Amino acid sequence: MEHDEHLTSDITVADAAPDTGADGTALPERRCILTGAHGARAALIRLAVGPDSQVAADLGAKLPGRGAWIVADRALLEAALAKGKLKGALARAFKSNSLKLPDTLPDQIAAGLERRALDRLGLENKSGNLIWGHERVGEAILKGKVRLLLHAADAKPDGMSKLEARRRGASPDTVSIVLPVGREQLSMALGRENVVHAAIGDSASAARVIETLERWAAFNGSPMVSGGGTDRNDDESDAVNSAVADVAGERH
């Protein structure tokens, strides 16, 4: 059973886009069993129970059987675990008092969200949707072919500032994010050596990556940081919302 999950008392704007099917029909929202908050599937985490009554997170929301949903907030989850509120809520949701709830659930979720985010980058790279390297990324920005610009956490300020200057001048609507991992982890995820800067031009691909990064950040209580060194501004958030909404149907 996959050990992935996250919680949040406030559903982020980017994740608040309504779920829709392939035909554009709105899909029902899910309700957090702890807070009562409603939101799209992408904004919450599904918990499932295995044959051994062990509770685990189902980040992909694909495991069979009954499920319960929580919003992504590690602090909220840890408090609910400590006070017994999560166990009580799950007992009611699954109609069982024999559930096994691991104390390490928050750590499992955090690790799962990180893994899914890095795996998503790897998949987009294998699909040919991602470019890397300072010069290649810079040229793509100038040509207006970048929808998402990514920097490793340990990128040198000089290299980052040059790409950000190009982004602001040639493609101000491009979303820019400083990843919470350094070049070593980013390079491993992409199967390349010394990747510090990367970019995605395809809007659907960018939306998929942004969604996984947003969920990861939301769970850890760390807002995504723009390449300029501050939280994304309203224009950048609008770009995220638009990108995610464009591919909402692909999540199902």
Backbone as CSV, one residue per row, in Angstrom:
resi,resn,N_x,N_y,N_z,CA_x,CA_y,CA_z,C_x,C_y,C_z
1,MET,0.835,-1.188,0.000,0.000,0.000,0.000,0.870,1.237,0.000
2,GLU,0.526,2.206,-0.815,1.349,3.399,-0.950,1.220,4.277,0.282
3,HIS,2.344,4.682,0.859,2.341,5.539,2.035,2.575,6.974,1.615
4,ASP,1.552,7.635,1.071,1.669,9.019,0.649,0.435,9.781,1.107
5,GLU,0.639,11.026,1.643,-0.536,11.804,1.989,-0.236,13.196,2.494
6,HIS,-1.204,14.071,2.544,-0.986,15.394,3.096,-2.276,16.028,3.561
7,LEU,-2.183,17.039,4.412,-3.304,17.710,5.073,-3.188,19.221,5.020
8,THR,-4.267,19.952,4.914,-4.129,21.410,5.008,-5.420,22.063,5.443
9,SER,-5.362,22.978,6.361,-6.564,23.625,6.841,-7.070,24.646,5.845
10,ASP,-6.183,25.145,4.993,-6.555,26.106,3.970,-6.194,25.536,2.604
11,ILE,-7.190,25.316,1.779,-6.953,24.793,0.446,-6.386,25.910,-0.405
12,THR,-5.258,25.673,-1.057,-4.600,26.724,-1.804,-5.393,27.100,-3.041
13,VAL,-5.162,28.327,-3.517,-5.879,28.829,-4.679,-5.618,27.968,-5.896
14,ALA,-4.365,27.571,-6.077,-4.024,26.783,-7.253,-4.748,25.453,-7.260
15,ASP,-4.973,24.868,-6.082,-5.633,23.579,-6.002,-7.143,23.692,-5.959
16,ALA,-7.663,24.921,-5.900,-9.090,25.104,-5.715,-9.876,25.029,-7.016
17,ALA,-9.179,24.882,-8.159,-9.877,24.764,-9.424,-10.770,23.535,-9.387
18,PRO,-12.041,23.654,-9.831,-12.957,22.528,-9.736,-12.520,21.361,-10.580
19,ASP,-12.713,20.151,-10.065,-12.413,18.941,-10.821,-13.433,18.798,-11.941
20,THR,-12.962,18.435,-13.110,-13.852,18.176,-14.226,-13.409,16.911,-14.930
21,GLY,-14.370,16.212,-15.496,-14.049,15.024,-16.251,-13.622,15.375,-17.652
22,ALA,-13.338,14.347,-18.464,-12.874,14.573,-19.828,-13.913,15.320,-20.662
23,ASP,-15.192,15.169,-20.302,-16.247,15.836,-21.049,-16.578,17.208,-20.493
24,GLY,-15.812,17.664,-19.498,-16.046,18.988,-18.934,-17.053,19.008,-17.809
25,THR,-17.665,17.869,-17.499,-18.653,17.798,-16.432,-17.974,17.919,-15.065
26,ALA,-18.539,18.761,-14.211,-17.947,18.955,-12.889,-18.064,17.690,-12.051
27,LEU,-16.973,17.337,-11.385,-16.967,16.175,-10.515,-17.217,16.615,-9.075
28,PRO,-17.808,15.751,-8.262,-18.130,16.138,-6.887,-16.883,16.452,-6.072
29,GLU,-17.023,17.418,-5.155,-15.918,17.757,-4.266,-15.826,16.724,-3.151
30,ARG,-14.685,16.712,-2.468,-14.488,15.834,-1.334,-14.499,16.660,-0.048
31,ARG,-14.784,16.017,1.069,-14.883,16.715,2.346,-13.855,16.175,3.318
32,CYS,-13.115,17.075,3.948,-12.113,16.680,4.927,-12.802,16.189,6.198
33,ILE,-12.415,15.012,6.666,-13.063,14.437,7.847,-12.635,15.135,9.137
34,LEU,-11.588,15.957,9.087,-11.120,16.654,10.280,-11.655,18.076,10.397
35,THR,-11.678,18.786,9.267,-12.065,20.198,9.298,-13.446,20.469,8.721
36,GLY,-13.949,19.537,7.925,-15.229,19.758,7.256,-15.083,20.570,5.987
37,ALA,-13.848,20.987,5.653,-13.612,21.775,4.445,-13.853,20.937,3.203
38,HIS,-14.457,21.559,2.197,-14.697,20.887,0.926,-13.692,21.381,-0.103
39,GLY,-13.323,20.506,-1.015,-12.403,20.907,-2.071,-12.278,19.839,-3.134
40,ALA,-11.608,20.205,-4.226,-11.362,19.256,-5.301,-10.398,18.179,-4.825
41,ARG,-10.423,17.048,-5.495,-9.558,15.925,-5.114,-8.089,16.326,-5.052
42,ALA,-7.673,17.209,-5.963,-6.267,17.598,-6.006,-5.854,18.401,-4.785
43,ALA,-6.810,18.924,-4.033,-6.503,19.758,-2.870,-6.531,18.966,-1.572
44,LEU,-6.947,17.718,-1.627,-7.020,16.895,-0.430,-6.260,15.586,-0.646
45,ILE,-6.128,14.836,0.455,-5.436,13.544,0.389,-6.384,12.433,0.828
46,ARG,-6.338,11.357,0.090,-7.198,10.217,0.411,-6.462,9.244,1.326
47,LEU,-7.155,8.797,2.368,-6.645,7.748,3.247,-7.413,6.468,2.953
48,ALA,-6.698,5.373,2.928,-7.322,4.083,2.654,-6.886,3.070,3.708
49,VAL,-7.612,1.965,3.775,-7.316,0.923,4.758,-7.009,-0.380,4.026
50,GLY,-5.879,-1.007,4.409,-5.483,-2.252,3.783,-6.161,-3.449,4.426
51,PRO,-5.919,-4.641,3.895,-6.526,-5.871,4.431,-6.173,-6.124,5.894
52,ASP,-5.028,-5.576,6.324,-4.592,-5.774,7.711,-5.079,-4.654,8.624
53,SER,-6.040,-3.853,8.138,-6.609,-2.720,8.882,-5.620,-1.578,9.085
54,GLN,-4.499,-1.604,8.354,-3.502,-0.551,8.443,-3.931,0.635,7.596
55,VAL,-3.918,1.828,8.197,-4.275,3.050,7.481,-3.039,3.598,6.771
56,ALA,-3.184,3.982,5.524,-2.084,4.565,4.756,-2.650,5.609,3.808
57,ALA,-1.780,6.507,3.389,-2.198,7.541,2.450,-2.203,7.008,1.027
58,ASP,-3.186,7.403,0.269,-3.328,7.013,-1.130,-3.259,8.290,-1.959
59,LEU,-2.036,8.784,-2.189,-1.868,10.064,-2.876,-2.432,10.056,-4.287
60,GLY,-2.378,8.912,-4.939,-2.911,8.825,-6.287,-4.415,8.624,-6.329
61,ALA,-5.018,8.403,-5.151,-6.470,8.180,-5.043,-6.932,7.077,-5.987
62,LYS,-6.167,5.980,-6.027,-6.500,4.894,-6.950,-6.726,3.560,-6.262
63,LEU,-6.445,3.469,-4.959,-6.624,2.194,-4.272,-8.105,1.854,-4.157
64,PRO,-8.462,0.581,-4.267,-9.877,0.189,-4.212,-10.443,0.318,-2.804
65,GLY,-11.744,0.305,-2.734,-12.405,0.324,-1.436,-12.756,1.721,-0.953
66,ARG,-13.286,1.744,0.245,-13.728,2.982,0.854,-12.526,3.862,1.190
67,GLY,-12.700,5.169,1.109,-11.619,6.102,1.431,-12.127,7.258,2.275
68,ALA,-11.209,7.939,2.934,-11.529,9.137,3.707,-10.539,10.215,3.288
69,TRP,-10.991,11.473,3.316,-10.168,12.561,2.786,-9.797,13.560,3.873
70,ILE,-8.567,14.072,3.767,-8.114,15.127,4.662,-7.403,16.192,3.831
71,VAL,-7.399,17.426,4.321,-6.709,18.492,3.605,-5.236,18.486,3.975
72,ALA,-4.394,19.104,3.152,-2.945,18.955,3.294,-2.339,19.957,4.252
73,ASP,-2.028,19.510,5.444,-1.409,20.372,6.457,-0.746,19.476,7.499
74,ARG,0.574,19.429,7.487,1.278,18.523,8.385,1.015,18.860,9.852
75,ALA,1.016,20.159,10.177,0.800,20.563,11.565,-0.568,20.114,12.053
76,LEU,-1.573,20.244,11.203,-2.920,19.823,11.558,-2.979,18.307,11.752
77,LEU,-2.322,17.584,10.857,-2.308,16.127,10.952,-1.626,15.664,12.239
78,GLU,-0.487,16.256,12.548,0.246,15.855,13.751,-0.560,16.147,15.013
79,ALA,-1.256,17.286,15.026,-2.089,17.622,16.179,-3.251,16.651,16.307
80,ALA,-3.861,16.294,15.175,-4.988,15.358,15.193,-4.539,13.974,15.639
81,LEU,-3.340,13.581,15.250,-2.793,12.299,15.689,-2.549,12.292,17.198
82,ALA,-1.919,13.364,17.668,-1.556,13.442,19.086,-2.779,13.451,19.988
83,LYS,-3.850,14.077,19.553,-5.050,14.212,20.374,-6.063,13.093,20.151
84,GLY,-5.749,12.192,19.227,-6.656,11.082,18.958,-7.823,11.441,18.058
85,LYS,-7.827,12.672,17.534,-8.956,13.103,16.705,-8.973,12.399,15.352
86,LEU,-7.788,12.152,14.801,-7.743,11.492,13.505,-8.269,10.065,13.616
87,LYS,-7.865,9.361,14.657,-8.313,7.985,14.825,-9.824,7.926,14.988
88,GLY,-10.372,8.863,15.755,-11.818,8.896,15.941,-12.547,9.204,14.649
89,ALA,-12.021,10.164,13.884,-12.656,10.532,12.615,-12.599,9.377,11.625
90,LEU,-11.476,8.667,11.612,-11.340,7.522,10.708,-12.246,6.362,11.127
91,ALA,-12.386,6.173,12.433,-13.264,5.109,12.922,-14.689,5.349,12.458
92,ARG,-15.104,6.606,12.487,-16.460,6.939,12.019,-16.561,6.787,10.501
93,ALA,-15.531,7.235,9.797,-15.571,7.196,8.337,-15.572,5.761,7.809
94,PHE,-14.760,4.902,8.433,-14.644,3.528,7.970,-15.515,2.552,8.760
95,LYS,-16.232,3.089,9.776,-17.112,2.264,10.595,-16.366,1.073,11.190
96,SER,-15.207,1.380,11.786,-14.385,0.334,12.380,-13.553,0.911,13.515
97,ASN,-13.444,0.157,14.596,-12.628,0.571,15.735,-11.316,-0.207,15.820
98,SER,-11.035,-1.013,14.798,-9.828,-1.842,14.818,-8.756,-1.340,13.866
99,LEU,-8.836,-0.074,13.470,-7.872,0.476,12.532,-6.500,0.643,13.182
100,LYS,-5.458,0.420,12.400,-4.089,0.597,12.864,-3.530,1.872,12.229
101,LEU,-3.273,2.858,13.051,-2.844,4.163,12.569,-1.373,4.383,12.946
102,PRO,-0.450,4.378,11.996,0.972,4.516,12.312,1.324,5.920,12.799
103,ASP,2.187,5.987,13.818,2.645,7.283,14.314,3.506,8.010,13.285
104,THR,4.060,7.247,12.362,4.949,7.830,11.356,4.201,8.326,10.120
105,LEU,2.887,8.379,10.184,2.103,8.782,9.015,2.537,10.131,8.433
106,PRO,2.755,11.168,9.261,3.206,12.449,8.687,4.514,12.327,7.914
107,ASP,5.469,11.564,8.458,6.742,11.376,7.764,6.549,10.606,6.465
108,GLN,5.675,9.622,6.492,5.409,8.835,5.291,4.791,9.711,4.204
109,ILE,3.908,10.591,4.627,3.254,11.480,3.670,4.255,12.453,3.069
110,ALA,5.070,13.065,3.927,6.064,14.024,3.451,7.017,13.370,2.449
111,ALA,7.463,12.167,2.773,8.369,11.448,1.877,7.665,11.092,0.566
112,GLY,6.402,10.707,0.673,5.647,10.348,-0.521,5.413,11.531,-1.436
113,LEU,5.117,12.690,-0.862,4.895,13.889,-1.667,6.176,14.324,-2.362
114,GLU,7.288,14.232,-1.640,8.579,14.564,-2.259,8.878,13.609,-3.410
115,ARG,8.667,12.319,-3.164,8.929,11.320,-4.196,8.058,11.550,-5.430
116,ARG,6.789,11.844,-5.213,5.882,12.048,-6.341,6.271,13.295,-7.135
117,ALA,6.695,14.346,-6.445,7.085,15.568,-7.140,8.327,15.339,-7.999
118,LEU,9.320,14.662,-7.424,10.541,14.404,-8.174,10.304,13.388,-9.291
119,ASP,9.461,12.394,-9.019,9.120,11.425,-10.064,8.400,12.110,-11.227
120,ARG,7.547,13.073,-10.904,6.831,13.796,-11.948,7.808,14.542,-12.845
121,LEU,8.822,15.170,-12.238,9.839,15.851,-13.037,10.556,14.856,-13.943
122,GLY,10.866,13.691,-13.392,11.537,12.667,-14.189,10.690,12.203,-15.357
123,LEU,9.405,12.027,-15.127,8.499,11.581,-16.188,8.368,12.631,-17.289
124,GLU,8.277,13.889,-16.883,8.162,14.956,-17.886,9.449,15.053,-18.696
125,ASN,10.569,14.784,-18.042,11.839,14.803,-18.771,11.890,13.671,-19.789
126,LYS,11.468,12.463,-19.372,11.471,11.316,-20.284,10.508,11.532,-21.456
127,SER,9.473,12.324,-21.209,8.492,12.594,-22.269,8.952,13.707,-23.202
128,GLY,10.109,14.276,-22.916,10.637,15.330,-23.774,10.048,16.700,-23.510
129,ASN,9.420,16.874,-22.355,8.774,18.148,-22.041,9.651,19.108,-21.239
130,LEU,10.857,18.656,-20.886,11.690,19.456,-19.996,13.056,19.699,-20.619
131,ILE,13.540,20.925,-20.476,14.883,21.256,-20.941,15.698,21.720,-19.740
132,TRP,16.998,21.601,-19.813,17.859,21.969,-18.692,19.132,22.608,-19.245
133,GLY,19.871,23.230,-18.348,21.090,23.908,-18.758,20.842,25.407,-18.872
134,HIS,21.740,26.194,-18.313,21.549,27.637,-18.254,21.340,28.260,-19.629
135,GLU,22.179,27.919,-20.591,22.087,28.536,-21.911,20.820,28.117,-22.652
136,ARG,20.521,26.819,-22.634,19.332,26.332,-23.333,18.066,26.927,-22.739
137,VAL,18.012,26.980,-21.414,16.842,27.557,-20.753,16.728,29.035,-21.092
138,GLY,17.848,29.746,-21.057,17.833,31.176,-21.364,17.345,31.456,-22.765
139,GLU,17.785,30.656,-23.728,17.348,30.841,-25.112,15.853,30.576,-25.259
140,ALA,15.370,29.539,-24.586,13.943,29.215,-24.664,13.096,30.338,-24.068
141,ILE,13.592,30.947,-23.009,12.854,32.062,-22.391,12.739,33.218,-23.374
142,LEU,13.839,33.569,-24.022,13.839,34.675,-24.970,12.903,34.425,-26.147
143,LYS,12.708,33.148,-26.483,11.815,32.796,-27.595,10.358,32.669,-27.147
144,GLY,10.113,32.885,-25.866,8.748,32.792,-25.356,8.219,31.377,-25.280
145,LYS,9.118,30.400,-25.128,8.708,28.998,-25.146,8.713,28.342,-23.773
146,VAL,8.745,29.131,-22.706,8.794,28.577,-21.359,7.546,28.957,-20.575
147,ARG,6.872,27.934,-20.042,5.719,28.165,-19.178,6.076,28.038,-17.703
148,LEU,7.127,27.269,-17.403,7.548,27.061,-16.022,9.064,27.040,-15.956
149,LEU,9.632,27.871,-15.088,11.076,27.952,-14.883,11.393,27.433,-13.486
150,LEU,12.344,26.512,-13.397,12.692,25.890,-12.124,14.168,26.104,-11.800
151,HIS,14.441,26.394,-10.526,15.811,26.557,-10.058,16.043,25.608,-8.884
152,ALA,17.219,24.981,-8.841,17.584,24.176,-7.681,17.786,25.110,-6.489
153,ALA,17.575,24.581,-5.292,17.675,25.401,-4.091,19.067,25.987,-3.911
154,ASP,20.095,25.289,-4.394,21.458,25.769,-4.225,22.016,26.423,-5.486
155,ALA,21.122,26.901,-6.366,21.570,27.609,-7.572,22.287,28.895,-7.164
156,LYS,23.335,29.236,-7.881,24.082,30.452,-7.575,23.236,31.679,-7.904
157,PRO,23.246,32.671,-7.024,22.423,33.876,-7.240,22.663,34.536,-8.594
158,ASP,23.913,34.542,-9.056,24.217,35.202,-10.323,23.526,34.502,-11.485
159,GLY,23.635,33.166,-11.521,23.002,32.422,-12.606,21.494,32.544,-12.573
160,MET,20.931,32.508,-11.380,19.485,32.624,-11.249,19.007,34.015,-11.672
161,SER,19.732,35.039,-11.243,19.301,36.408,-11.538,19.311,36.687,-13.043
162,LYS,20.262,36.097,-13.762,20.316,36.306,-15.208,19.096,35.701,-15.896
163,LEU,18.725,34.495,-15.490,17.541,33.872,-16.086,16.272,34.595,-15.683
164,GLU,16.225,35.061,-14.437,15.045,35.787,-13.986,14.890,37.110,-14.721
165,ALA,16.011,37.752,-15.032,15.957,39.006,-15.784,15.385,38.768,-17.179
166,ARG,15.795,37.665,-17.781,15.253,37.316,-19.098,13.770,36.996,-19.002
167,ARG,13.406,36.277,-17.958,11.991,35.933,-17.789,11.139,37.189,-17.638
168,ARG,11.568,38.099,-16.791,10.790,39.317,-16.575,10.697,40.163,-17.831
169,GLY,11.750,40.142,-18.638,11.752,40.963,-19.834,11.031,40.343,-21.010
170,ALA,11.236,39.048,-21.236,10.694,38.399,-22.424,9.441,37.575,-22.176
171,SER,9.270,37.092,-20.945,8.135,36.204,-20.661,7.641,36.389,-19.227
172,PRO,7.102,37.566,-18.903,6.698,37.862,-17.524,5.585,36.967,-16.981
173,ASP,4.835,36.321,-17.850,3.747,35.451,-17.389,4.243,34.055,-17.007
174,THR,5.495,33.772,-17.299,6.055,32.466,-16.965,6.182,32.303,-15.456
175,VAL,5.717,31.186,-14.936,5.827,30.893,-13.507,7.264,30.476,-13.198
176,SER,7.809,31.003,-12.115,9.181,30.687,-11.717,9.174,30.171,-10.284
177,ILE,9.852,29.049,-10.046,9.846,28.415,-8.725,11.248,27.971,-8.335
178,VAL,11.611,28.256,-7.093,12.833,27.721,-6.517,12.453,26.420,-5.816
179,LEU,13.008,25.316,-6.253,12.676,24.012,-5.689,13.226,23.861,-4.271
180,PRO,12.573,23.048,-3.446,13.068,22.815,-2.083,14.181,21.779,-2.012
181,VAL,14.741,21.406,-3.164,15.850,20.458,-3.200,16.990,21.051,-4.019
182,GLY,18.190,20.598,-3.749,19.357,21.093,-4.447,19.611,20.387,-5.760
183,ARG,20.733,20.756,-6.394,21.042,20.219,-7.723,21.272,18.708,-7.726
184,GLU,21.773,18.167,-6.622,22.029,16.732,-6.571,20.734,15.935,-6.703
185,GLN,19.712,16.306,-5.908,18.440,15.597,-5.982,17.730,15.859,-7.298
186,LEU,17.821,17.096,-7.788,17.190,17.424,-9.060,17.833,16.628,-10.192
187,SER,19.146,16.528,-10.177,19.859,15.784,-11.209,19.492,14.306,-11.171
188,MET,19.391,13.742,-9.972,19.012,12.334,-9.848,17.610,12.107,-10.387
189,ALA,16.699,13.028,-10.113,15.325,12.888,-10.582,15.247,12.895,-12.106
190,LEU,16.124,13.674,-12.719,16.099,13.798,-14.176,17.038,12.813,-14.864
191,GLY,17.845,12.097,-14.084,18.780,11.164,-14.686,19.887,11.868,-15.439
192,ARG,20.246,13.064,-14.981,21.283,13.858,-15.630,22.319,14.284,-14.602
193,GLU,23.368,14.934,-15.056,24.398,15.403,-14.154,24.354,16.921,-14.015
194,ASN,24.480,17.380,-12.793,24.612,18.796,-12.477,23.515,19.669,-13.113
195,VAL,22.257,19.304,-12.892,21.139,20.127,-13.369,20.810,21.166,-12.304
196,VAL,20.925,22.423,-12.651,20.670,23.521,-11.711,19.416,24.290,-12.105
197,HIS,19.224,24.468,-13.410,18.061,25.197,-13.927,17.352,24.320,-14.956
198,ALA,16.030,24.352,-14.942,15.253,23.580,-15.900,14.016,24.382,-16.285
199,ALA,13.417,24.004,-17.387,12.237,24.735,-17.857,11.304,23.801,-18.603
200,ILE,10.035,24.164,-18.598,9.001,23.398,-19.303,8.215,24.353,-20.183
201,GLY,8.021,23.969,-21.436,7.294,24.821,-22.365,5.847,24.412,-22.567
202,ASP,5.563,23.139,-22.395,4.202,22.632,-22.597,3.321,23.002,-21.403
203,SER,2.167,23.599,-21.646,1.310,24.088,-20.562,0.755,22.963,-19.703
204,ALA,0.369,21.848,-20.331,-0.169,20.724,-19.573,0.905,20.114,-18.685
205,SER,2.104,19.971,-19.229,3.222,19.449,-18.453,3.538,20.369,-17.277
206,ALA,3.566,21.666,-17.521,3.840,22.629,-16.452,2.798,22.526,-15.351
207,ALA,1.541,22.358,-15.732,0.467,22.263,-14.736,0.625,21.018,-13.876
208,ARG,1.020,19.924,-14.480,1.203,18.689,-13.716,2.329,18.844,-12.681
209,VAL,3.417,19.461,-13.106,4.541,19.673,-12.191,4.158,20.641,-11.082
210,ILE,3.501,21.730,-11.439,3.099,22.723,-10.452,2.187,22.103,-9.402
211,GLU,1.273,21.259,-9.835,0.334,20.647,-8.896,1.063,19.801,-7.849
212,THR,2.022,19.000,-8.304,2.741,18.155,-7.339,3.594,18.994,-6.397
213,LEU,4.178,20.069,-6.910,4.991,20.937,-6.066,4.128,21.689,-5.060
214,GLU,2.954,22.118,-5.489,2.041,22.828,-4.593,1.591,21.932,-3.443
215,ARG,1.276,20.685,-3.734,0.820,19.758,-2.695,1.934,19.485,-1.688
216,TRP,3.126,19.302,-2.210,4.290,19.059,-1.368,4.526,20.256,-0.443
217,ALA,4.497,21.450,-1.011,4.726,22.663,-0.225,3.609,22.889,0.786
218,ALA,2.364,22.631,0.372,1.227,22.849,1.263,1.317,21.968,2.499
219,PHE,1.677,20.723,2.303,1.763,19.806,3.435,2.820,20.256,4.442
220,ASN,3.935,20.739,3.937,5.018,21.167,4.813,4.829,22.585,5.354
221,GLY,3.758,23.258,4.933,3.513,24.613,5.415,4.508,25.608,4.864
222,SER,5.089,25.306,3.694,6.090,26.179,3.085,5.573,26.673,1.744
223,PRO,5.150,27.934,1.653,4.642,28.444,0.374,5.716,28.397,-0.691
224,MET,5.309,28.137,-1.930,6.266,28.097,-3.019,6.926,29.456,-3.161
225,VAL,8.221,29.453,-3.440,8.989,30.688,-3.569,9.329,30.927,-5.027
226,SER,9.146,32.147,-5.479,9.454,32.489,-6.862,10.952,32.644,-7.035
227,GLY,11.396,32.599,-8.276,12.810,32.756,-8.558,13.352,34.104,-8.141
228,GLY,12.441,35.072,-7.964,12.877,36.396,-7.545,13.161,36.476,-6.065
229,GLY,12.886,35.374,-5.327,13.201,35.348,-3.907,12.037,35.680,-3.009
230,THR,10.824,35.837,-3.568,9.637,36.133,-2.782,8.531,35.196,-3.186
231,ASP,7.471,35.148,-2.399,6.326,34.317,-2.765,5.773,34.786,-4.096
232,ARG,5.177,33.871,-4.850,4.619,34.239,-6.138,3.636,35.374,-5.993
233,ASN,3.683,36.305,-6.957,2.734,37.412,-6.916,1.413,36.989,-7.528
234,ASP,0.462,37.910,-7.540,-0.879,37.576,-8.015,-0.874,37.143,-9.472
235,ASP,-0.057,37.825,-10.302,-0.019,37.465,-11.716,0.490,36.053,-11.908
236,GLU,1.517,35.684,-11.136,2.062,34.344,-11.256,1.065,33.309,-10.753
237,SER,0.335,33.642,-9.676,-0.680,32.728,-9.168,-1.775,32.524,-10.188
238,ASP,-2.158,33.601,-10.899,-3.163,33.482,-11.942,-2.688,32.534,-13.038
239,ALA,-1.392,32.621,-13.360,-0.843,31.735,-14.386,-0.911,30.290,-13.937
240,VAL,-0.644,30.054,-12.668,-0.739,28.699,-12.119,-2.169,28.204,-12.198
241,ASN,-3.107,29.034,-11.756,-4.506,28.631,-11.754,-4.968,28.266,-13.156
242,SER,-4.581,29.085,-14.129,-4.985,28.843,-15.506,-4.403,27.539,-16.030
243,ALA,-3.126,27.308,-15.716,-2.470,26.091,-16.200,-3.099,24.851,-15.608
244,VAL,-3.365,24.887,-14.298,-3.960,23.728,-13.645,-5.375,23.484,-14.150
245,ALA,-6.136,24.557,-14.344,-7.505,24.418,-14.818,-7.539,23.803,-16.212
246,ASP,-6.530,24.132,-17.036,-6.485,23.623,-18.414,-6.399,22.103,-18.465
247,VAL,-5.762,21.511,-17.443,-5.549,20.070,-17.486,-6.248,19.354,-16.341
248,ALA,-7.250,19.999,-15.746,-7.922,19.399,-14.604,-8.468,18.022,-14.921
249,GLY,-8.976,17.855,-16.153,-9.542,16.571,-16.521,-8.543,15.449,-16.590
250,GLU,-7.247,15.776,-16.765,-6.245,14.726,-16.902,-5.981,14.006,-15.598
251,ARG,-6.392,14.574,-14.456,-6.113,13.949,-13.169,-7.015,12.759,-12.922
252,HIS,-7.954,12.546,-13.767,-8.921,11.489,-13.521,-8.849,10.458,-14.620
